[in-house]
Amino acid sequence: MMSYAKPHKWAFAGIFLCSLLGISADLLQPYLVKIAIDDHLAIGQTSVGFLVQLAAIFLGLAVISFIFTYVQNNLLQHVGQNIVSRIRKDLFKHISKMSMSFFDRFHIGSLVTNVSSDTETISSFFTQVLLSLIRDGMMLVLIIVFMFQLDPVLAGYSLIVLPVIAIVAVLFRSQLRRAYQNARTRLSRLIAFTAENLSGMFLIQAFHQEEEQKKRFTEQNQLHLKANITQARSNVIFNRTFDILGNAALVMMVWLGGRAVLGESLQVGVLYAFISYIRQFFQPINQITMQWNTFQSTTVSMDRIWNILSTRPEVDDPKPGTASTLEPRNVMGQIDFNDVSFGYRADRPLIQHMNLHLYPGEMVGIVGTTGAGKSTLISLLNRFYDVNQGSIEIDGVDIRHFPQANLHRIVGLIQQEPFLFSGSIIDNVRMFREDITREQAIQACRFVGAHAMISRLPQGYDTRLSERGSGLSAGERQLISFARIVVFQPRVLILDEATANLDSHTEQLVQQALESVSQGRTTIVIAHRLSTVMHADRILVMENGEIVEEGSHQKLIDAEGVYADLYTHAREAGNDSAISG
């Protein structure tokens, strides 16, 4: 937190100065009443001029307090919001750089809570907790100074309660922290459950799971409710304990001070000012303790955010001295898997000692049953994960030596479910990059056969898409993703089940786009439908992380092995979709 606050040190100095002046103006008011009582009223000096003078001073102090408090609050809001904005920006930037294994461990709902809710909690720390610590802490110190000026004995008695306050705070600290941690965890799980259900609403309705999901949501909501009630109960007990301590201290001061006045060892004005300061003495303490819940919540949120920021990506860019870069236009497209072994868990290897060589401009199809390792192979080539053993090379250079930005310009990926962002079609084609002209993006759409489809839309290329491109068919979204590839011109093209969910007519359009896009590029096609790879230069058949067969379509049919069985099964079923995954 201090590293984020450091650039605003002069603003914090201004906040401190404004607080000092504003609080001093407030605390001088009881002292003025003490002077009026003991030095004027007690000796019978009650002129109208004196009262007017006293009222004018009071008014001046109130104006001074208002001005400096106003400036202080605005400065603190400005600093706090800027710090939180920077934390949120750094958090999003850090998450976007994380490896895919990170997203295997962290739920999307939890990350959404980190970026939105947790950063808002930190904002509350600056606008509430820090304000209370500065203003109320300074007020507490100045009140003690004024009390010792009035009567050191009574001031000493009033400080007896401070150790008691410290003990209570320590006793409640762990309980409050557990309560807030539990409440935040339950909130994250509730958000994750809600996001998951909204994403899968089509499936829920198709299988009539509304009541079941409603029941599960109610369970999550009840757990969140109980956590919040426990948190609120702990907070109320904590704050009311301080109220009791404050009232007990006030009663003690009135008793001791009243006896001193009756014994004529203390002036009435001093007692009045002392009681006023005692009331104000517990006001900042109460304010600080009332912020204890926000402080605990901030601590939990900072722990959660720091847990993200301190996580280093397992796949990282090479150090500057070891980095290699290739201009995409100079890439030949030779790909080599050299003795590659990999597993998502160390004790469960998926691919072992694989050697595979793809030649420049070659189209290679990969088929196999679910879990055979096809998508894993592609994830390794994109360096979403690093190999456990061996190396993957492009044109003889280990991909671990490429900066990731350079690698992803060389290798283009089209997935089964193309992801489109909220925004216009033209922006989705050029991925919001202004250096890619509108004409280049339109030309890419013409190249893959998407222009006619886009031209039929109400606003053409400026048609706004909602989340994930809903409103467009699967084939239309896929054509846009092909146009995106053409715009960025990678030298290695990967299609991961790109035609799996398309009807036959749309598949023909996508197949034509594939033929256009793959010209002159090394192309890897993971096939859901065998027709997609029948014309490939080479077909690889995978089982249990190994390549068990390879060759052309006809060669594999003649071999009467695994591929021939898959092909026969597809023909008997009346279609060519025997392979899933």
C-alpha positions in Angstrom: 0.0 0.0 0.0 2.9 2.4 0.8 4.4 1.8 -2.6 1.2 3.0 -4.2 0.8 5.9 -1.8 4.4 7.2 -2.2 3.9 9.2 -5.4 1.2 11.2 -3.6 3.4 12.2 -0.6 2.9 16.0 -1.1 -0.9 15.5 -1.3 -0.7 13.5 2.0 1.3 16.3 3.5 -1.5 18.7 2.5 -4.1 16.4 4.0 -2.1 16.3 7.3 -1.8 20.1 7.4 -5.5 20.7 6.7 -6.5 18.2 9.3 -4.2 19.9 11.9 -5.7 23.4 11.2 -9.3 22.1 11.0 -9.1 20.1 14.2 -7.3 22.9 16.1 -10.2 25.2 15.2 -12.7 22.7 16.6 -10.8 22.0 19.8 -10.3 25.7 20.7 -14.1 26.2 21.1 -14.4 24.5 24.6 -11.3 26.4 25.7 -13.0 29.6 24.8 -16.1 28.7 26.9 -13.7 27.9 29.8 -12.2 31.4 29.5 -15.7 33.0 29.3 -16.9 31.2 32.4 -13.8 31.5 34.7 -12.4 34.9 33.5 -15.6 36.7 32.8 -18.9 35.2 34.1 -17.5 34.0 37.4 -16.3 37.6 38.3 -19.5 39.2 37.0 -18.2 40.6 33.7 -21.2 40.1 31.4 -21.0 42.9 28.8 -22.7 42.6 25.4 -19.5 43.6 23.6 -17.7 40.6 25.1 -20.5 38.2 24.0 -20.4 39.6 20.5 -16.6 39.2 20.4 -17.0 35.6 21.7 -19.6 34.8 19.0 -17.4 36.3 16.3 -14.5 34.1 17.3 -16.7 31.1 17.4 -18.0 31.9 13.9 -14.4 32.4 12.6 -13.3 29.0 14.1 -16.3 27.3 12.5 -15.5 28.8 9.1 -11.9 27.8 9.4 -12.8 24.2 10.3 -15.3 24.0 7.4 -12.8 25.2 4.8 -9.9 23.0 5.9 -12.1 19.9 6.4 -13.5 20.5 2.9 -10.1 20.7 1.3 -8.8 17.7 3.3 -11.7 15.5 2.2 -11.3 16.4 -1.5 -7.6 15.8 -1.4 -8.1 12.4 0.2 -10.8 11.4 -2.2 -8.5 12.4 -5.2 -5.5 10.5 -3.8 -7.6 7.5 -2.8 -9.4 7.1 -6.1 -6.1 7.5 -8.0 -4.4 4.8 -5.9 -7.3 2.4 -6.3 -7.4 3.1 -10.1 -3.7 2.2 -10.3 -4.1 -1.0 -8.2 -7.0 -2.1 -10.4 -5.0 -1.4 -13.6 -2.0 -3.3 -12.3 -4.1 -6.2 -11.2 -5.9 -6.5 -14.6 -2.5 -6.2 -16.4 -1.0 -8.9 -14.1 -3.9 -11.3 -14.6 -3.7 -10.9 -18.4 -0.1 -11.9 -18.3 -0.6 -15.1 -16.3 -0.2 -18.6 -17.7 -3.1 -20.9 -18.5 -2.2 -22.9 -15.4 -3.1 -19.9 -13.3 -6.7 -20.0 -14.6 -6.9 -23.7 -13.9 -6.3 -22.8 -10.2 -8.3 -19.6 -9.8 -12.0 -19.4 -10.4 -13.2 -16.7 -12.7 -15.7 -15.4 -10.1 -12.9 -15.0 -7.6 -10.9 -13.0 -10.1 -13.9 -10.8 -10.9 -14.3 -10.1 -7.2 -10.6 -9.2 -6.9 -10.8 -6.7 -9.7 -14.2 -5.1 -8.7 -15.2 -5.7 -5.1 -11.8 -6.0 -3.5 -10.5 -2.8 -5.1 -13.6 -1.0 -4.0 -12.9 -2.1 -0.4 -9.4 -0.6 -0.7 -11.1 2.6 -2.0 -13.1 2.6 1.3 -9.9 2.3 3.2 -8.5 5.5 1.8 -11.8 7.5 1.9 -12.9 6.2 5.4 -10.3 4.4 7.4 -7.3 6.6 6.4 -9.4 9.7 6.9 -10.3 8.5 10.4 -6.7 7.5 11.3 -5.4 11.0 10.2 -8.2 13.2 11.5 -9.3 11.2 14.6 -5.8 10.2 15.6 -4.7 13.8 15.4 -7.8 14.9 17.3 -7.0 12.3 20.1 -3.5 13.6 20.5 -4.5 17.3 20.6 -7.3 16.5 23.1 -4.8 14.9 25.4 -2.6 17.9 25.1 -5.5 20.3 26.0 -6.6 18.1 28.9 -3.2 18.1 30.5 -3.1 21.9 30.1 -6.4 22.1 32.0 -5.7 19.6 34.8 -3.0 17.0 34.7 -4.6 14.8 37.5 -7.9 14.4 35.7 -6.1 13.9 32.4 -4.1 11.1 34.0 -7.3 9.4 35.2 -8.8 9.6 31.7 -5.8 7.8 30.2 -6.4 4.7 32.4 -9.0 3.5 29.9 -6.5 3.4 27.0 -4.9 0.0 28.0 -8.4 -1.4 28.3 -9.2 -0.3 24.8 -6.0 -1.9 23.5 -6.8 -5.2 25.1 -10.3 -5.3 23.7 -9.0 -4.5 20.2 -6.5 -7.3 20.4 -9.1 -9.8 21.7 -11.5 -9.0 18.9 -9.0 -8.7 16.1 -8.7 -12.4 15.1 -12.4 -13.0 15.4 -13.3 -10.0 13.2 -10.6 -11.1 10.6 -12.0 -14.6 10.4 -15.5 -13.2 10.0 -14.6 -10.9 7.2 -12.4 -13.5 5.4 -15.3 -16.0 5.5 -17.8 -13.3 4.2 -15.5 -12.4 1.3 -14.9 -16.1 0.4 -18.6 -16.8 0.4 -19.2 -13.8 -1.9 -16.6 -15.0 -4.4 -18.2 -18.4 -4.5 -21.6 -16.9 -5.0 -20.4 -14.7 -7.9 -18.6 -17.6 -9.5 -21.7 -19.8 -9.3 -23.8 -17.0 -10.8 -21.4 -16.4 -13.6 -21.2 -20.1 -14.4 -25.0 -20.4 -14.5 -25.5 -17.3 -16.7 -22.9 -18.7 -19.1 -24.6 -22.1 -19.2 -28.2 -20.9 -19.2 -29.0 -22.5 -22.6 -27.9 -25.9 -21.2 -29.8 -25.4 -17.9 -33.1 -24.7 -19.8 -32.5 -27.5 -22.3 -32.2 -30.0 -19.5 -34.9 -28.4 -17.3 -32.4 -27.8 -14.5 -33.9 -24.4 -13.4 -35.2 -25.8 -10.0 -32.0 -27.7 -9.3 -29.8 -24.7 -10.0 -32.2 -22.5 -8.0 -31.8 -24.9 -5.1 -28.0 -24.8 -5.3 -28.0 -21.0 -5.7 -30.2 -20.7 -2.5 -27.7 -22.9 -0.6 -24.8 -20.6 -1.7 -26.8 -17.5 -0.9 -27.7 -18.8 2.6 -24.1 -19.5 3.3 -23.3 -15.9 2.3 -26.1 -14.6 4.4 -24.9 -16.5 7.5 -21.4 -15.2 6.9 -22.6 -11.6 6.7 -24.8 -12.0 9.8 -21.8 -13.4 11.8 -19.7 -10.5 10.5 -22.3 -7.9 11.5 -22.8 -9.5 14.9 -19.1 -9.4 15.7 -18.9 -5.8 14.6 -21.9 -4.7 16.7 -20.5 -6.3 19.8 -17.1 -4.8 19.2 -18.4 -1.2 18.7 -20.9 -1.4 21.6 -18.1 -2.5 24.0 -16.3 0.8 23.2 -19.5 2.7 23.8 -19.8 1.2 27.3 -16.1 2.1 28.0 -16.7 5.6 26.8 -19.8 6.2 29.0 -18.0 4.7 32.0 -15.1 7.0 31.6 -17.4 10.0 31.3 -19.2 9.1 34.5 -15.9 8.7 36.3 -14.7 12.2 35.1 -17.9 13.9 36.1 -17.7 12.3 39.6 -14.1 13.2 40.2 -14.4 16.7 38.6 -17.7 17.4 40.4 -16.1 16.6 43.8 -13.1 18.8 42.9 -15.4 21.8 42.1 -17.4 21.3 45.3 -14.1 21.3 47.2 -13.1 24.5 45.4 -9.9 22.9 44.0 -11.2 23.1 40.4 -12.9 25.9 38.5 -16.3 25.4 36.9 -15.0 26.5 33.5 -12.2 24.0 33.7 -14.7 21.2 34.5 -17.0 22.2 31.6 -14.1 22.3 29.2 -12.7 19.0 30.6 -16.1 17.2 30.2 -16.4 18.6 26.6 -12.9 17.2 25.8 -13.8 13.9 27.5 -16.8 13.6 25.2 -14.6 14.5 22.2 -11.9 12.2 23.6 -14.0 9.1 23.0 -15.5 10.4 19.8 -12.3 9.8 17.8 -11.8 6.5 19.5 -15.3 5.4 18.6 -14.8 6.6 15.1 -11.6 4.7 14.7 -13.1 1.5 16.2 -16.1 1.9 14.0 -13.7 1.8 11.0 -12.3 -1.5 12.3 -14.6 -3.5 10.2 -13.6 -1.6 7.0 -9.9 -2.0 8.1 -10.3 -5.7 8.5 -12.1 -6.0 5.2 -9.3 -4.0 3.6 -6.7 -6.3 5.1 -8.5 -9.3 3.7 -8.9 -7.7 0.3 -5.2 -6.7 0.2 -4.3 -10.2 1.1 -6.4 -11.6 -1.7 -5.0 -9.0 -4.2 -1.4 -9.5 -3.1 -2.0 -13.3 -3.5 -2.6 -12.6 -7.2 0.1 -9.9 -7.7 2.7 -12.1 -6.0 1.9 -15.1 -8.2 4.5 -15.3 -10.9 3.5 -16.7 -14.3 4.9 -20.2 -14.9 5.4 -19.3 -18.5 7.4 -16.0 -18.7 9.3 -14.1 -21.3 13.0 -14.9 -21.7 15.6 -12.6 -20.2 16.7 -9.8 -22.6 20.1 -11.4 -23.1 18.7 -14.8 -24.1 15.7 -13.6 -26.2 15.3 -14.3 -29.9 12.9 -12.7 -32.2 11.7 -13.5 -35.7 9.9 -11.3 -38.1 6.7 -13.2 -39.1 7.3 -12.6 -42.8 10.7 -14.3 -42.5 9.4 -17.4 -40.7 9.5 -20.6 -42.9 7.2 -22.6 -40.6 9.4 -25.6 -39.7 8.1 -27.1 -36.4 9.9 -29.7 -34.3 8.8 -31.5 -31.2 12.0 -32.9 -29.7 11.6 -35.6 -27.1 8.7 -33.7 -25.5 7.1 -34.9 -22.3 4.3 -33.0 -20.5 1.6 -33.5 -17.8 -0.8 -31.0 -16.2 0.2 -32.7 -13.0 3.7 -33.9 -12.4 2.5 -37.4 -11.3 0.2 -37.8 -14.3 2.2 -37.4 -17.6 0.0 -37.0 -20.7 2.6 -36.8 -23.4 5.9 -38.8 -23.1 9.0 -38.6 -25.3 7.2 -37.3 -28.4 9.1 -36.5 -31.5 7.2 -34.8 -34.3 8.4 -32.7 -37.2 6.2 -30.5 -39.4 7.6 -29.0 -42.6 7.2 -25.5 -44.0 3.8 -25.0 -45.8 2.6 -28.5 -44.8 -1.1 -29.1 -43.7 -1.2 -31.7 -40.9 -4.4 -33.1 -39.5 -4.6 -34.5 -36.0 -7.4 -36.9 -35.0 -8.0 -39.0 -32.0 -10.5 -39.7 -29.2 -11.2 -37.4 -26.3 -8.3 -37.2 -24.0 -5.8 -38.4 -26.6 -3.7 -35.2 -26.2 -4.6 -33.3 -29.3 -5.4 -30.0 -27.7 -2.6 -30.4 -25.3 -0.2 -30.5 -28.2 -1.6 -27.3 -29.5 -1.4 -25.6 -26.1 2.3 -26.5 -25.9 3.0 -25.0 -29.3 1.2 -21.8 -28.3 3.3 -22.0 -25.1 0.2 -21.7 -22.9 2.1 -24.3 -20.9 5.8 -25.1 -20.9 7.0 -28.7 -21.6 8.3 -30.7 -18.7 11.0 -32.2 -20.8 12.4 -31.7 -24.3 11.9 -28.7 -26.5 9.6 -27.3 -29.2 11.3 -25.3 -32.0 10.1 -23.1 -34.8 12.7 -22.7 -37.6 15.3 -24.3 -35.2 14.7 -21.8 -32.4 13.3 -23.0 -29.0 9.9 -21.2 -28.5 11.0 -20.5 -24.9 13.5 -18.0 -26.4 10.7 -16.0 -28.1 9.0 -13.2 -26.3 5.4 -14.3 -26.1 4.1 -11.4 -28.1 6.5 -12.4 -30.9 5.5 -16.1 -30.7 1.8 -15.3 -30.9 2.4 -13.2 -34.0 4.0 -16.2 -35.6 1.4 -18.8 -34.4 -2.3 -18.1 -35.0 -5.0 -20.1 -33.3 -8.7 -20.5 -34.3 -10.7 -22.4 -31.7 -13.9 -24.3 -31.7 -15.7 -21.5 -30.0 -14.4 -18.2 -31.4 -14.4 -15.4 -28.9 -15.8 -12.1 -29.9 -15.7 -9.0 -27.7 -18.4 -6.5 -27.1 -17.8 -3.9 -29.8 -18.1 -3.4 -33.6 -17.4 -6.1 -36.1 -14.5 -4.1 -37.6 -12.9 -3.8 -34.1 -13.2 -7.5 -33.5 -11.5 -8.2 -36.8 -8.6 -5.9 -36.1 -8.7 -6.6 -32.3 -9.1 -2.9 -31.5 -5.7 -2.0 -33.0 -5.9 1.4 -34.6 -2.7 0.7 -36.6 -4.7 -1.8 -38.7 -6.7 0.2 -41.2 -10.4 -0.3 -41.9 -9.6 -1.2 -45.5 -7.2 -3.9 -44.4 -9.8 -5.4 -42.1 -12.5 -5.3 -44.9 -10.1 -6.9 -47.4 -9.5 -9.7 -44.9 -13.2 -10.3 -44.6 -13.5 -10.4 -48.4 -10.6 -12.9 -48.6 -12.3 -15.4 -46.3 -15.8 -14.9 -47.7 -17.3 -13.0 -44.8 -18.0 -9.8 -46.6 -21.4 -10.7 -48.0 -22.6 -11.9 -44.6 -21.4 -8.7 -42.9 -22.9 -6.4 -45.6 -26.3 -7.8 -44.9 -26.2 -6.6 -41.2 -28.0 -3.4 -40.4 -24.8 -1.3 -39.8 -22.5 -3.5 -41.8 -19.0 -3.5 -40.4 -20.1 -1.0 -37.7 -22.7 -3.4 -36.3 -22.2 -3.6 -32.5 -21.9 -7.1 -31.1 -22.9 -8.0 -27.6 -21.0 -10.3 -25.3 -19.3 -13.2 -27.1 -20.9 -12.1 -30.4 -24.4 -13.3 -29.5 -26.8 -12.6 -32.4 -24.4 -14.1 -35.0 -24.5 -17.8 -35.9 -21.5 -20.1 -35.0 -20.4 -20.1 -38.6 -20.6 -16.3 -38.9 -18.5 -15.9 -35.7 -16.0 -18.4 -37.1 -15.7 -16.5 -40.4 -14.9 -13.4 -38.4 -12.2 -15.3 -36.5 -10.7 -16.4 -39.9 -10.7 -12.8 -41.1 -8.9 -11.9 -37.9 -6.2 -14.4 -38.7 -5.7 -13.0 -42.2 -5.3 -9.5 -40.8 -2.5 -10.6 -38.4 -0.9 -13.0 -41.0 0.7 -15.6 -38.8 3.1 -18.0 -40.5 1.8 -21.0 -38.5 -2.0 -21.6 -38.4 -3.8 -23.9 -35.9 -7.4 -24.8 -36.1 -8.6 -26.5 -32.9 -12.0 -28.2 -33.8 -12.8 -25.1 -35.8 -15.7 -26.8 -37.7 -17.0 -29.0 -34.9 -20.3 -27.2 -34.3 -21.2 -26.1 -37.9 -23.8 -27.3 -40.2 -22.8 -28.6 -43.6 -23.4 -25.4 -45.5 -21.5 -23.2 -43.1 -18.8 -25.8 -42.9 -18.3 -25.5 -46.7 -17.9 -21.7 -46.2 -15.4 -22.2 -43.4 -13.6 -24.9 -45.4 -13.2 -22.5 -48.3 -11.9 -19.9 -45.9 -9.4 -22.4 -44.5 -8.1 -23.3 -47.9 -7.6 -19.5 -48.6 -6.0 -18.8 -45.3 -3.7 -21.9 -45.2 -2.0 -21.1 -48.5 1.7 -20.7 -47.8 1.3 -21.4 -44.1 2.2 -24.4 -42.0 -1.3 -25.5 -40.9 -2.3 -27.8 -38.1 -5.9 -29.0 -38.1 -7.4 -30.8 -35.0 -10.4 -32.6 -36.6 -13.8 -33.3 -35.2 -15.0 -34.3 -38.6 -12.8 -36.5 -40.7 -13.8 -34.6 -43.9 -11.8 -31.6 -42.5 -8.5 -33.5 -42.7 -9.1 -36.0 -45.6 -7.2 -33.7 -48.0 -4.4 -32.8 -45.6 -0.8 -33.6 -46.6 -0.4 -35.8 -43.5 -2.8 -37.1 -40.8 -1.6 -37.9 -37.3 -3.6 -40.3 -35.2 -3.2 -39.9 -31.4 -4.0 -42.2 -28.5 -3.0 -41.7 -24.9 -0.6 -38.9 -25.7 1.2 -40.8 -28.4 1.2 -40.7 -32.2 0.2 -44.2 -33.2 -0.4 -43.7 -36.9 0.5 -41.1 -39.5 0.2 -40.7 -43.3 -2.2 -39.6 -46.0 -5.9 -40.4 -45.8 -5.6 -43.2 -48.3 -2.5 -44.7 -46.8 -4.2 -44.8 -43.4 -7.3 -46.4 -44.8 -5.1 -49.1 -46.5 -3.3 -49.7 -43.2 -6.6 -50.8 -41.7 -5.6 -49.5 -38.3 -7.2 -47.0 -35.8 -7.9 -44.4 -38.5 -9.6 -46.9 -40.7 -11.8 -48.0 -37.8 -12.8 -44.4 -37.1 -13.6 -43.8 -40.8 -15.7 -47.0 -41.0 -17.6 -46.1 -37.9 -18.3 -42.6 -39.3 -19.6 -44.0 -42.6 -21.8 -46.5 -40.8 -23.3 -43.8 -38.6 -24.2 -41.9 -41.7 -21.9 -38.9 -41.0 -18.2 -38.2 -40.4 -18.4 -37.0 -36.8 -17.3 -40.2 -35.1 -14.5 -38.4 -33.3 -15.3 -36.1 -30.4 -13.1 -33.8 -28.3 
